[in-house]
Amino acid sequence: MSLDFTPRDAPLSVTEQAAEWLDAFEDGPLSEPQRRAFVAWLKRAPTHIEAFLELSLLHEQLGSSPALQTDLDDLLAEVEAARIPLDGKPLPSVALPPPPRRRRSWAIAASVLVLVTGSLVGGLLWMDRAERSYRTGFGEQRSIPLADGTVVTLNTESHLRVRLDQHGRHAELLAGEVMFDVAKDKARPFTVQAGAVDVRVVGTRFNLYRQPEATTVTVIEGIVDVTPHRVASPPAGADHGEEMAPHSGSAPKARLTAGQQLDIAAATPVAPQLAVAPQAARVDQATAWTTRRVIFENQRLDEVLRQFNRYNPRPLTVTDPELAARQISGVFKVHDVDLLLAFLKRQHDIRVIPSDTELQIERAR
């Protein structure tokens, strides 16, 4: 959906459009068609998000009301999901009512002020978003548009820190899995640390999955540079979520292109190692979680159960080593445990023993 900005005199610039939207917020709650139009306008281009955030920040400096800020926060949260449609297809274009223009003088003045003091406002914007922390709970997924136009999508039980400044864009994945859709900015490369792994990009799309034993990088679009490095072992009793200082020296970096994947072993006191060389990736399998699905192809049963356990409160367990190593294939919704169990029960030598706390997969007697 898109908003038709066609005044009688001349087309509005992106900054002026952002100012018109800010005017609409000051008039009171948006109508439902206007809410949909606003989300669609933000979704249309990263520059729209940047322009609106800049004006919003300027408005905060001038003294915005708490009610206005609450409404803005709600709508920006709404655009998180809309920025990345699950099927990857753009939303259809539909003409919707524009925001009212009863204070056009404010819109023009704000636009001029932003253009004249662009560097100052930009500095305030980066400073305001110097470091943010994003988390998801058990079974939760969340998409967040960052101030630079990048969108990060967090899978279940993930923790990401982000710091944006004039010189660079930095993130640290402390736990879990994140899809990065990085806005291009050659002057400010985007770097991500995940334990013993450093990832560096200018603008691309990739998936990063940090597990206790290894970190997996899957590239969907563009080019990604991956560098494993030495990381100090945490002291006994330390919080493994805390950042640990890297030792001096690093392994040669690997360059991955679209459709490639790399596994890096977890940090050790000696040095991390590339578990395998860059290899062809099943991108659909690595990113299936963004549509709340899991795809398995000749995968060990214990790994299949582990993936399901990331989303379901009653864990599935298997203790028989031979049964745990059995390979299965299939496509499942992450919460459809019943379908998985029905699939397993069709194997004549498998039975499921339910209890209040778990579902035990055993060999049938």
N, C-alpha and C positions, 0 to 999 in steps of 0.2 A: 504494500500500500504506500502511496506517496501523496504528498501534499502539493497542491497546485498553487505556487507562489507566482501570480501574474498580475501585479498592480497595473493601473492604467498608465503610469508614467514610464517605468523602466524595471527590468528584472532586479530582484533583490540579490545581494551577495550572500554568501553563506553566513557571514557575520551578522548581516541584517536579518536574515531568516532566524538565526539564533536569538537575536534581540526581540523579534516579534513573538517567539515562543515564550521568552521570559516575561514579556508584557502579559501574555495570556495567563501565565501562572499568577501574576499579581492581581488579575481580575477575579480570581477565585478558582475553585476546583474545575478542571477541564471536563467537558462532556465526554462520554464514551467514544464517539467518533474522533474527537480531538486527541484523546489518549492514544487511540490506535494510530492516528496520523503521526503523532509525536514519536512513538516508538519506531514507526516505519522510517521517519525522517532521520533519526539517529542511526538506524541500521544501514541506511543507504550509502554512507561513506564515513571513514574514520575522521575526516576533516569536520564533519557535522558534530561528532562527539567532542572533538577538541574545541571547536568554536563555542559550543554550548557550555562546556566546563569552564572555559576561560571567562565567559560572561557571568556564569554563576559565581565563580570565585570573586570577580570584581563586585558583584552584587553583595556578596557576603562582607567584603571590605567596607562597603557603603552602609551595611546594616540591614540584612534581610530578616524577615519575621520567621520564627520557629515553624509556624504552620506551612509557610512556603517551602522551607528546606525539607520538611517531612514529606511533602508531596513530591518534590524533586527526587528525593531518595527512593521513594516508592516506584516512581516511573523509571529511574535508572536501573533499579533492580529488575523491573519488568523487561527492559531491553536486553538484559543478560541472555535470556533464553532466545529472544527474537533475533539476536545478532547471528546465531548459528542455527538455521533450521535443521531439524533432524535428518530430513531427506536431502539436504544440500541444495535445494531449489529455491530461487528467489521468490518472495511473495508477489502475487499479482498486483499490478498498479491500479489503484482505485482512487478516484477523486473524492476527497473528504473535506469538510468545512475547515477553512483556515482559522487560526486564532483571531480574536477581535483585535482591532488596531486603534483603540481609543487613545493610546498614548504613543503615537508614532514619533513624536518629538523625542521621547526617551529612547526609542529604538535607534534613531539616527544618532543621537548624542552618544549613546553607549557604543555604537559602531565606530564613530570617529575616535572616541576615547581609547578604545581597544587598539585601533590602528596606530594612533599617535604614541601610545604607551605600551605597544606590543611586547617589547623586550621586558619591561617591568612586570606586566601581567604574566608573561610566560615564566619569568623567574619565580613569581609568587605561586604559580600553578605547580611548578616542579617542587618547590619547597613544601607546599601544602601536602603533596603526595610523596614526600621524601622516603617514607617507609610505611608499608601497609602489610598486614598479616591477614591471610584468608584461610579459613578452615571449613571442612565439611564433616558432618557426623556420620554415624554408621548408616550405610545405605543411601546417603544423600549425595546428590550431584548439583553442581552450581557453576554458572558461567558469569564471568566478571569482565566488563570492558574497562581497560586501564586508560589513564589520561592521555597516553600517546597513540591511542587507537588500537593497541594490541588487545586481543581477547584471550583470557585464560579460562579453561573449563576444568574444574576439579572433579575427580571421581570420589567415590566413597572414602571416608577417613583419610583425607589428604590435608596437608598443611604447607602453605606456600607463603614466603615473604617476598615482597617486591619493593625495590628502591629505584626511583627515577630521579635523575638530576640532569644538569646541563651537559655533563660529560659522557654519560652512559646510562644504560638501563640494565639493572641487575635483579636477579631473583635467586632464591634458594628454596629448593624442594626438600623439606625436612622429612616428609613422609607421604606415601601414597602415589597418586598418578595424576598427571595434568596434561591436557592438550593445549599447546601454545599456537595461537594464530598471530604471528608477530607482524606488526606494521613496519613497513620499510622505512629506515632512517639510517643512511650511510654514515652520518656524523655521529650517531649514537648506537653502536652495536648493542644487541641484547644478549646478555650472558646469563646462564643458569648454572648453579652448583647443586649437585645432588650427591652428597657424601663425597666419594672419591672421583666424581665425574664433573668436568666442566664442559658446558655446551656453549658455543658462540655462534650467533647468526646476525644477519642484518635485517632480513625480512623473509619469513618462511613459515611453514606449518609443520609441527612435529609433535610426537607423543613421547612423554618421559614417564617411566614407571620405575619407582624406587622400591625395592624389596630388600629384606635383610641380607640376602645372599648375593644380590646383583642388581644392577640398574640397566634397564633396557631403553634404548633410544630408537624410535621409529620415525623416519622422515616421510611425510606425505607430500610436501611441495618444497621446492628450493634446495638449498645446500646448507648442511650443518657440520660444523667442526667440533669434534669430540676429543677431549684430552683427559685421560685418567691421570691422577696425581697421587703422591704419597700423602696419607693422612694419619695423624697421630691416633693411637688407640685411646679410647676414653678411659679415664680412671674408674676403678671399681665403684659401682653405685652411681655413676654419672648418668645424667639424662641424655639418652642417645639422640634426642631431638635437638640438642644444643650443637652449635657449629663448632667444629674442631679445627685447629690450625694445621694447614698443610705443611709437610716437611719440604725442605728444599729439593729441587729436582723434579722432573716430570717426564712421563713417557711421551713418545712421539704422538702427535695428534692424528686422528683419522678423519678423513673427509667423507661424509655420507651425502648421497643425492637421493632424489625422490624414489621411493620404493625400496630403500635399503634400511637395514636394521643392525644394531650393534649391542651386544651384551658386555657389560664391564663388571668384573667380580667386585664384591664389596671391599671396603677399605681394610687393609692389614697394616701392621707396623712396618712391613718391609716395602711393598709396593703393590698397587693394584695391577691386575693383568687383564688383557683383553681375553674374554672367555672364548670368543671366536672372532675370525675376521669379519668385516662387514659382509652381510649376506642379503639375498633377496628376502623381502618381508611380505607377509600376508597382511597388507595394510587394512583390509576389511576386518581381519581377525583382531588386529591390535587396536582398532578404533571402534569396534562393535559396542563397547561400553557406552559410547556417546548416544546410542539409540537404545540403551538399557538391554542389550543382548550380549550373549557370549557365544563364540564360535570355536568349536574344537575340531581338530583334524588329526586323528591318530595320536591323541593326547592321553597321558597316563591318568588313570581314574583318580588317584589321590590329588593330582593337580586340578582336575575338573572339580572335585569336591572343594578344594581350597578356593577356587574362583567363586563358586556359589556361596561359600561361607562369608565372602566379603559383603554380601547384601542381605543375608537371611539370618535372623536371630537364633534359630535352632540349628546348630552346626551338624553337618554330615561328616561322619568319620569312617575310616576303614583301617583295620589293624593287620589284616592278612597281607604280608608282603607281596605275594604272588598276585593277589587280587588287586592290590594298590597299583601294580605295574601294568595292569591290563589297559590296552589302548582303546579309546572310544572316539567316535566322531559325531557331530551333531550341532544344531543351532537351537539355542534356548533363550527365552527371556530370563533375565537375572533373578526374578522373583518366582518363576514358575518351577518350584521344586517338585510339585506333583508330576509334571511332565517328565522330569529327569528320573524320578523314582519309577514311573510307569515304564520308561525305557529300560531301566536296569532290571526291573522285575521280569521283563520279557526274555532276559538271559536266564535260562533255566537253572543255572548253578548259583544264582545270586538271590539273596533275600534281604529284606529291610526290617530291622528291629527298632521300632520307635520307642522313645521314652519322653518324659517331660522336658528333658534337657538336651537331647540329641537324637539324631537318626543314625543308627549304626548299620553300615553296609557289611554284610557277612557272606561267606560262602554257604550255599544251601546244603543241608545234610540229607 
